Amino acid sequence: MTWQASPETDDDLIAGRNFIAADNELAARAFLDAAFDAFEDLARFPGMGPKASIKNRRLRGLRFFILPPPFNGWLIFYVPTKGGVDILRVLYGSVNWRDEPERFF
């Protein structure tokens, strides 16, 4: 099983890394390692994360996964595929993704 990241995911990871690096460069690297480890886990076990509760029919298969501590404020949004998962976004949990899904997905 494999994973594929969207261009928005790349942007999210860069922004998250830069935000964390402003305080701690080692933690920023650990954030990226945690995200990529989670991508691998999700590719192997795509049903690991719960379905996102969004009324938009286009996003019916969307799931999310919370990164492990100390990065458990970050959510990975993905869609299972026949060959693994498509990673759509990596967002900080405080963004209003439930009320404004069209803004993020």
C-alpha positions in Angstrom: 0.0 0.0 0.0 1.2 3.5 -0.8 0.3 7.1 0.0 0.2 10.1 -2.2 0.2 13.7 -0.9 -1.6 16.7 -2.5 0.2 19.9 -3.3 -1.8 21.4 -0.4 -0.3 18.8 1.9 3.2 19.8 0.9 2.3 23.5 1.7 0.7 22.5 5.0 3.8 20.6 6.0 6.1 23.4 5.1 4.0 25.9 7.0 3.8 23.7 10.0 7.5 23.0 10.0 8.3 26.7 9.7 5.9 27.6 12.5 7.4 25.0 14.9 11.0 25.8 13.7 10.6 29.4 14.9 10.8 28.1 18.4 12.6 24.7 18.0 14.4 23.4 14.9 14.6 19.8 16.3 10.9 19.8 17.1 10.2 20.9 13.5 12.1 18.0 12.1 10.3 15.7 14.6 7.0 17.1 13.3 7.9 16.1 9.7 9.1 12.7 10.8 5.8 12.1 12.8 3.7 13.2 9.7 5.6 10.9 7.3 5.4 8.0 9.8 1.7 8.5 10.0 1.3 8.6 6.2 3.0 5.2 6.1 0.8 3.8 8.8 -2.4 5.1 7.1 -1.3 3.6 3.8 -1.1 0.2 5.6 -4.2 0.7 7.7 -6.5 3.2 5.9 -9.4 2.6 8.2 -7.4 3.7 11.3 -8.8 7.2 11.4 -12.5 8.0 11.9 -14.7 9.4 9.1 -15.0 13.2 9.2 -18.5 14.4 10.0 -19.0 16.7 7.0 -22.4 17.2 5.2 -20.7 17.8 1.9 -21.5 14.7 -0.2 -18.3 15.2 -2.3 -16.3 14.6 0.9 -18.2 11.5 2.1 -15.1 9.3 2.2 -12.9 11.8 4.0 -11.2 10.5 7.2 -8.8 12.1 9.6 -6.0 11.0 11.9 -4.5 12.8 14.9 -0.7 12.9 15.0 0.8 11.4 18.2 2.0 13.7 21.0 3.6 16.2 21.1 2.0 17.0 17.8 -1.5 15.9 18.6 -2.9 19.3 17.7 -2.4 18.4 14.1 -4.8 16.5 11.9 -4.1 14.5 8.8 -7.1 14.4 6.3 -7.1 11.6 3.8 -9.2 9.4 1.6 -8.6 5.7 1.3 -8.0 4.4 -2.2 -7.6 0.9 -3.6 -3.8 1.2 -3.4 -3.5 3.1 -0.1 -4.5 6.6 0.8 -4.5 10.1 -0.7 -3.4 12.6 1.9 -5.4 15.8 1.2 -4.3 18.2 4.1 -2.4 18.4 7.3 -4.1 21.1 9.4 -3.8 22.4 12.9 -6.9 21.4 14.9 -8.1 24.9 15.6 -9.0 25.7 12.0 -12.7 25.6 11.3 -12.7 22.7 8.9 -16.1 21.3 9.9 -18.0 24.5 9.2 -16.1 25.5 6.1 -15.0 22.3 4.4 -15.0 23.9 0.9 -12.3 26.3 2.1 -9.9 23.4 2.9 -11.0 20.5 0.7 
